Structures are given as C-alpha cells and as structure tokens.
Amino acid sequence: MITSNSNRNIVTADLYSIATSGVNASNKLLTTTGNNIANVNTDGYVREQTILSGQLLGGVGESTTSRVLNTFAQNQLRRDTTMQSEHETYYNKTAVLDNLFASEANSISSSMSRFYSSLQTAADDPTSIAARQVVLGEAESMIGQIGVISDFLDAKQEEVNHEFESTIEVANSLIQSISQLNESIRSIQVSNPNDEPGAIKNQRDQAILQLAELVSIETRVDSDDGGVLVNLSSGESLVLQDGSFNVFTVSNDADLNYTSLQLTSDGNETSLQVQESDLGGTLGGLFRYRDEVLETSRRELGQIALALTDSLNTQNNLGMDYDQQLGGDIFSRPEVVGLNYPDNSDPNLLVSARMTAGESDSLTSSDYRVTINGVTSGSPDTVDVTVALVNADGTAVNDVDGNPITQSYTGLVAEEGTFNSVLGGIELEFASADSYIAGDEFLLQPTKNAASAIELVTSRPEDLALASPIRIEANVNNIGDVELTSSVVTNTTVDNTFADLGASAFDGAGGIHSQGSSPTGATGVGAPAEIYFTSATDYLVLDDAGTVITEVIGASSFTNMLAQAEASGATPDWPAWPSEFSAMDNYPGYDFSLQGEPQAGDSFSIGYNTDGLNDSRNGLEMANLQNTDSMLLNNSGSLVTFHEAYSNIVSEIGQKASSADISLQAADALKSQSSDWFESVSGVSLDEEAANLVKYQQSYSAAARLLSTAQDLFNTILSVVS
C-alpha cells in the first residue's frame, strides 16, 4: 500500500530501474549468444558467456563476459598438436627415402649384381675384349646409379635447410605476435576490467597453438596482467614477462650446410644454443629426420661406394692386365678438404683427407674431427694431432664399451702431398706446414659426398687385370705327387730403391727382383724364385740364380710355403730368411700352397706370368669380392658384404618409416581426442546457443513488458495528481 508521494516515487523508480537493468542484461546475453553463433566457423574462436550479478536493492548489477575455457584441455591439445606435427613431419620425409631405396628401379644392389656378373663372364674368357668392355660399362652404370641416389640425397639436404629457414621465420613471427598481443591485452584489461578481450585472446591462443605445431612449448599465465609467458619445453624462454622475446636464429659449426639453432634476445646481445633433439613439433621432426635418416644414409652410402671401389682397385692392382703390366686403379679415390671450425686461428688453413688405399675393412661412415695439439718446425714440419670419430650432429662416436673413439698422433709430416694414415681407414694431408696453432680444429667428412664424387678412371678394357702376375710351375721331372693348390698375391707395389717399405718383389718391368736387385743389396740374394725339396718334409727357397735364401726343415704341411720359410729361422746349413726382407712391410708379396707328398729333387719355379693372358685367377678374385665380408657395418666392428651393407640401409630406413607411421597414427588419435575434449568445452554448440537465444529473447520480452508496466504506473500516478 502506497502511503505517501515520497514512497510512491521510490517504488516507481525501483520498478523502472529493475526493468531497465533486465532489458540491458538480456540484451547483453543476446549479444554474447549472437556473437557465439556468428563465429561458429571461425578458427580458434572460444565460446563466450556472460555472467550476471544481482543488486542488493533489486535489479541486475554488473555483467562480466568471459571465454569458456578449460586450461587443462587447452594445454593437452597443444602438447598433442606438437607430438602429431613432429611425427607427421618425420614420417612424411622418411617415407620419401623409404620409397627411393625400396624401389627396384633405384636399387644399387641390382647394379652391383650386374657388375659382378659381367666380371665373372669376363673371367670365363679373359682374352675377350668385348667381355672386358661390358665390365667397364657395368662399372660406369653402377657408380652412376650410386651417384644418382647420392645427388637425390644432396637435394634433400638443401630442401631440409630451406624448410628450416622458412619454419624458423614462421616461428619467429608467431613469437613476436604473441608478445605484441600480450601488450594489447594488458592495455585493454586495464581500461575495461569487467569484459575479457576475447577476440584478441583468441588470436593469441591461436598463435600459441600454431607455435606448438612448430616446437614443443609450455605456457604460464601471468596472474598480474593476464599476459602469457612462453617457454620451450626444455626451459628456454621465448616470450618473457617484461614484453621482450627471444627468436630462433640459424647457426653453423664447421659444416655450413648443417643447420643448428640458437636463441637470440631482441634486446640483448646474447645467444643461447638450442638442443635440436628437444625441440619437438615440425622443427623437431625435421631435425630428427635429418640426423637419424638423411645424414646417416648419405654417409653409409658413401662408405659403401668408397669401400666397394677401393676393394676393386686393390684387387686390380694385384693382377696383370692385358698389356702384361701390373694392374692399376679402375676408380678414382676422391679427396675432401677439411672444414675449419669458427674459432680457428686462420680460416684459410688446409687439412685434406682421403680413404687409405686397401683399407676398405677399416673405413667408417663417421665424420672425423682433427685437433692440432702442437706444431714443430723443421725439415719437414710436423704436427701432433688428436683424431676423433664424430656423428653427423657432432656428438662423439663411442666404442662397444661406451667410450669415445679417439686417437692421438705425434710427429705427422705437415707438407703438401704427404698423407699420414690415421684411424678409421683414412689418411690426412697437412698442407699448411707450420702455420697451424694448437687448438685449431677441422671437420673431415670423407663419406658424406663420396658417392657422387667417384669416377671411372679408365676407358681401356685392357686395363682390367684379370690374370695373376705370378706363375708357379712344377718341374717336368718331378717324381712325387705334390701339386699346386693355390697361389696368392698380396702386394705389387713397385719401388726398386726400397725407400718405400711397402715395396714388393715385382720390378715393374715384367719380372721379379733378381739376385743383386732385391732389398739385400748388390751382393745379396734375389726374391724367392724356386722351391726345391730335399726330402718329403724339407725344402730350400732359392732365388733366380739358384742361391739358397733359406731352408725349411720338418714342414708338417705345405700351406703358404714362403710364409713358413720366413718363420722357420736358420738351419745348421743355411741362413734364416733375410732380415732385409722381413724389414719390409710385405715382401715379396706373393705366396703359394701345395698338397701331396713330394720326393727329394722335386721343385717348383716362381716367376712373372709372362704371356699368361688366358689366366683369370685375379678376375675370379675380383668377382668373388661380392661375397666377401669387406666393410664395416655401422661402425660396429662387424664386417659384411657390400650387398649386406646396402640391405642394411634399406631395412633401417624401412623400419624407421614403419615405426614413424605407427607413431603418427597414435598421435593422430590423441590429437583427435584432445581436440574433441577442447571443443566440447570451448567450442560453439549451435543447439545450445539456439536454446539460449530463445531463453534470452523471452527474458528480454519480459523485461521490456516490466518496463512498459512501470511506465503505465507512472502515467497513472501523474493523471491522479493532475
């Protein structure tokens, strides 16, 4: 009951304000609902809701509009997005190489089989120039096929480097954008604390999600001003509280084509190296693919190419060609120039490397880091160095016990043209003489580009040394049943001055060292040229002049006759194997084995295989190389055939591609689940919004009706008063 004009005015005013606040509140609710419906297809949009508060004296108080967000669901989506992006990038890249190596059309194994088959055919008819020409054609085809795959892998490295650059550019843009959006959000929230700047926060969250596709990140909301701080999952800061940010920059060590990352502050002259293995996302997938698949396969392919061609060169050098000369190289032996590390005393210093001839069973697929420990000037200059095996990413290669593989050397000759053999089947040339300084470091990559650098160095089929350069013949007057079972040539190095301790007994002029021309000097014996049996178990070794070199007494077998002679020592009647022979690395460089029972007076002559063009012993040895365990597998110490080594590359890449496919499928499922979770909370549901729309329309109509009623009451009062 209204008791006074004053009371009547208060009641009317209260009713009016209540109605007005109701209309405004319903309008705000309708605006929020309409905004949700309008943005149902907007990427990154988070559903908003308006919360109303009542007033003590009646009516609706302040309204607060905020986004509906579950931070746990949001963070899970970011993590799963990072994982899915990493696995997708890794799988897509690895699958390309898997298809390449698995394709029969690209198979190096098939090329090797055709080459060795042609060698076998040539060995069956060693005088056929046509058959020899086919061998050279297949050799050209084989190294050409290896080169094609190597060039493809080189192109993939360039492609990955371009992707690094473009991805880093996008990541840096996102980092800067997040920092700028933080500043905008802080500014807006200061002036309007009741309404959340949803549109800008959505942009920021979308930028963070896009950044999570590229790298693995962690976020933290600054409770003071609403800014989001962003770190790499490994701890390095990207977006800081004070508004500054760090960006990715490309860095390189010695290898300018091997991209590394570091963080650089936008405001400070500081940088921080980033561990690529911890990155995650697209960048992490690219780095994993490069380090685990691409660079590994490049080096293993180069190792196969070097070991394969070296073994053929080595065996061809141990034979006699169609011109009746000692064989030479068929393939080139590429050299690589060492890469200077940035802190070297002089960027123009030179260190070169090449594979050590005949060391195919020692060559690794690793890179080599050479550190100068000391320099001694003199004639010649010498250096002390440490050689360490390193992986493509610069980490140490460990032995089976987990220790880094490294070796120190002192007194290596430092002059142009002189190569020093070191561990891992390579030899080094220090062409800068005494210009090095202790602490200088060099990176040698002998296998990385070797597969495309090897060339055929002969076009003459006559240069194929299919015959053995040594001939063992039984005396026609032998009366025992002893016979030749095998002969072997292990060294044909020619140096008649014997300055090279690796010299053999071959004189390079179609013969072996005669008396007076061997390492024993002008009055000494010649190279072994005859075996003469004095009994069924004793024999003499003689030179070409019939001078006794040494005697073997009580031989239990006739395997490796000359090796037994070197080990037998002196006898009462004859001297021991000449010390001058033993001082050489491998002299005379040939040996043979017999079987049967000789009689006293039986003999076998040893000589150069003059006119032995129908001989194919060395050709058969070359053809058999495909079945010989000739090269290291994965630096493990185990020797395998070339086919097995290539099959290992194919199977490793196939296994990694298969595993990556499984991981990608799992990551897709997890991302789908987290996305559904996030959308169930923060996504716009048209059904729900339609229901809200009806409800808010009704509340608006009711509030408007109340306002109309209040106006009618007021008019009635005015009419009574008047």
Secondary structure as UniProt FT lines:
FT   HELIX           5..38
FT   TURN            39..41
FT   TURN            43..44
FT   STRAND          48..54
FT   TURN            56..57
FT   STRAND          60..67
FT   HELIX           71..102
FT   HELIX           104..106
FT   HELIX           108..124
FT   TURN            126..127
FT   HELIX           129..191
FT   TURN            193..194
FT   HELIX           198..214
FT   STRAND          217..221
FT   TURN            223..225
FT   STRAND          228..232
FT   TURN            233..234
FT   STRAND          237..239
FT   TURN            241..242
FT   STRAND          245..251
FT   TURN            256..257
FT   STRAND          260..265
FT   STRAND          271..273
FT   HELIX           276..278
FT   HELIX           281..288
FT   HELIX           289..294
FT   HELIX           295..317
FT   TURN            322..323
FT   STRAND          335..337
FT   STRAND          339..340
FT   TURN            342..343
FT   TURN            347..348
FT   STRAND          352..355
FT   TURN            357..358
FT   TURN            360..362
FT   STRAND          367..376
FT   STRAND          382..390
FT   TURN            392..393
FT   TURN            400..401
FT   STRAND          406..413
FT   TURN            416..417
FT   STRAND          419..421
FT   HELIX           423..425
FT   STRAND          426..429
FT   TURN            431..432
FT   HELIX           433..435
FT   TURN            438..439
FT   STRAND          441..444
FT   TURN            446..449
FT   HELIX           450..452
FT   HELIX           461..463
FT   STRAND          470..474
FT   TURN            476..477
FT   STRAND          483..489
FT   TURN            496..497
FT   TURN            501..502
FT   TURN            515..516
FT   TURN            519..520
FT   TURN            522..523
FT   STRAND          530..533
FT   STRAND          539..542
FT   TURN            544..545
FT   STRAND          548..552
FT   HELIX           561..568
FT   HELIX           579..583
FT   STRAND          590..595
FT   TURN            600..601
FT   STRAND          603..608
FT   TURN            610..611
FT   TURN            613..614
FT   HELIX           617..623
FT   HELIX           624..627
FT   STRAND          631..632
FT   TURN            634..635
FT   STRAND          639..640
FT   HELIX           642..682
FT   HELIX           686..721
//
